Amino acid sequence: MRLQRLMTLCSVLALTGLAGCNNDKTSQTDHTSAQTTAPGAPGAAPTWAYSGKTGIGTSYEQYVEGRYQASAPTGNVSKVWFSVTQGILTETMYGLIHEAQLKDMQFFIQGPDFLHSERDDTEHHIEYLHTDAKGNPLSLAYKLVNKDKQGRYQIEKHIATNPDNQSVVMKVIFTSNIDGITPHLVANPHIANTGINDKGWVEDNTLYASDGNSAMAIALKGSPIIGSAGFVGTSDLPTDLADGKVDWQYSSTGETTGNVSLAASLPEMAKGSAEWEIALGFGDSAANANKAAQASLQAGFAKVLTNYNGEGDAVGWEDYLASLPNLPAMAAQATDGGKLAYTSAMVLKAQEDKSHAGALIASLSNPWGDIVPAVESSTGYKAVWPRDFYQVAMAFLALGDNETPKVAFEYLKKVQAGPDIEGYEGAPGWFLQKTHVDGTLEWYAVQLDQTAMPIMLGWRLWQAGILSDAEAKHWYTVMLKPAAEFLADGGEISLGWNKRTITPPYTQQERWEEQEGHSPSTTAAVIAGLVTAAEFAKFAGDSEGTTKYLAKADEYRSKLIPRTYTTQGNLNKAPSNGKYFLRVNLNEDPNDQGKLLERNGQIALNESDIIDPGFLELVRYGVTEATDEHITESLVEIDDPALPDFLKVKYTVNVNGKQAVGWRRYGGDGYGETTSTGEGYGHGGTMHPDQRGRIWPFFTGERGHYELALAKADNGVSDAELTNLRNIYVNSMETFANEGLMLPEQVWDGVGDNSAYNYPIGTGTNSATPLAWTHAEYLKLLRSLADKEVWDHYTPVAKRYKK
């Protein structure tokens, strides 16, 4: 049984890239106890970490004049972020928010007749370390409890960052219920945001890794360690342990770089408990990284946690939550007592870069990271998309945080196409598709909703008095008028590979970044952007702009139905009558059965077969009324339970006895796991025709907003209707949150093979968790229900187009 168990572990380690095991060690490479430099470089090919995070954390910092500075009451600015999943510490960033330094760190547990990895062989539980009397989280500090399935040991870990320096601090309570257990702490560095160029070494009871000018030090208080450094899969400790004993000990990986593993073996335990404190320090040198780690150990976990929480005189997460005047009323609309609302507020704030204040990212994760090579620096979702950015900024505004959305709005100038963008030629004004937080270009396509939304955000800030009249005129001149001009006129663009003439409202990419054409959701944002731009223009005395923007908005509005609404759709079996909004139309004729572009492994699908709920943005922004027949008729197809799974959009799933309702992005979506094997998106580096996108929980929030608008249109929202909306839409979103209260991008809908990941039904997949957009939509829905008014509604737009 022991040999079988070890062989199973080796197979798992090999598949995950954590280690490659071979019980005949001599058949691999020459390992001897006399060696001090680890052989086997560069080690196994590195990947990123599992993306379904159950928690993320960073310190709360305050602004000084719109920047993060040490002169703030929060003191030194900590630029460290961590994530946890599957019971262990995973991707940890230092510097810019996308700059990973660690892939993961976990215990390997060596017993008398077993060898376990903490991630794979224990039952995991997560909870918040600091809560109020109602159980609402008050900081992003976590307690992880991992139990052996046979009850032989338990590992309890408390995790936070030190708000006063560059480190992550962890308290570990290891309980052994039998004699003869040896814990081994194993870390897989990915210094400088790759996993192939690292060096590792052991010095003075401390583990080190470095790559260029970035370094990490792992120090431990409470016990001596036997440290070792090696290459993953060839000379690391997990590989050494494959036969149940430790034979190798290397003090360094030498001058050859690769995929490095660091390990700290702790003393063998008898029955009882041991407690250690561990600090991971980061810096521009090994000395500075160690300085941060040692300072945290000297302060002690209790003191670090108190400061992180903001207890007593310390300024921390408690203070941020207390600064949100609307949070209590919004939490009162929840069905979970407010736990997810409090968590969501912190999760959104945690996903802002601290070198470039206001840079709001999409998610602190790399989608399907466990199958994505980590051989080149990658942002994954740790980057700026103006569309996701808008959703988050509007959620901050809903909470009553007046600082963050203003700083974020002003940041947007950094990512606007024009003469300040190196290499750009052509019409200015549109906002770049995806950039690093420092403005480094990554993706270049033009998405017109991402150009409209900064105008819409600016108008909301102005109306709320957060932008003064003088500031409104300034930003209209330098940023919003160029954006409005582009929405009105388009023009020729040239940036990198992208050389194109844009003719609005025809967009190069719609909000899913996959198709060009006329999109209802994109057109909704463009119209709202132009009408709110006209408001700015009128105030600024730009009569020509006022007239032009309103005329263009009216033109786009008048052609919306002829361009995007089919009356001869293929989805024409009862209850459908073949009349509905298309997801996108590549020309001016929605009845021509045109073909979409091949994307995500899917063939060129018939546009008439593909529907999505994006047309509801027309109602949200005020372009179309909730009772409009084009809207209500399109809902029939979106909600049709009889459609085949390939085209079906709405699903109701049972999650631990609770019914939750959700929608996919669109029929025919290929951005997800394969139905034949359950493997992740793009596994093996190629697209697969049986890839399938799953339920996206923020659609539940979007639908809740629409149903609120519909209820209001029918002579106001009664208390009974409000309760019903909470019980369906708010409760469903809360049900989709994981144990750590993180909301995902996608949840498993039960369609197809599930053997690769074994996702429980209705729980987050490995795409991206937490997704900022989902948390933002949840908070905005709470605000809308509290106000009995759709939060993202634009009064000037609604007044102009009201029948």
Secondary structure, 3 states (H helix, E strand, C coil): CHHHHHHHHHHHHHHHCCCCCCCCHHHCCCCCCCCCECCCCCCCCCECCCCECCEEECCCCCEECCEECCCCCCCCCCCEEEEEECCEEEEEEECCCCCEEEEEEEEEEECCCCEEEHHHHEEEEEEECCECCCCCECCCCEEEEEEECCCCEEEEEEEEECCCCCEEEEEEEEEECCCCEEEEEEEEECHHHCCCCEEEEEECCEEEEEECCEEEEEEEECCCCEEEEEECCCCCHHHHHHHCCCCCCCCECCCCCECEEEEEECCCECCEEEEEEEEEEEECCHHHHHHHHHHHHHHCHHHHHHHHHCCCCCCCHHHHHHCCCCHHHHHCCCCCCCHHHHHHHHHHHHCECCCCCCCECCECCCCCHHHCECCCCCCCCCCECHHHHHHHHHHHHHHCCCHHHHHHHHHHHHHECCCCCCCCEECCCCECCEECCCCCEEECCCCHHHHHHHHHHHHHHHHCCCCCHHHHHHHHHHHHHHHHHHHHHCEEEEECCEEEEECCCCECCCCCCCCCEECHHHHHHHHHHHHHHHHHHHHCCCHHHHHHHHHHHHHHHHCHHHHHEECCCCCCCCCCCCCEECCCECCCCCCCCCECCCECCECCCEHHHCCCHHHHHHHHHCCCCCCCHHHHHHHHHHCCCCCCCCCCCEEEEEECCEEEEEEECCCCCCCCCECCCCCCCCHHHCCCCCECCCEECHHHHHHHHHHHHHHHHCCCCCHHHHHHHHHHHHHHHHHHCCCCCCCCCCECCCCCCCCCCCCCCCCECCCCECEHHHHHHHHHHHHHHHHCCCCCCCHHHHHHHCC
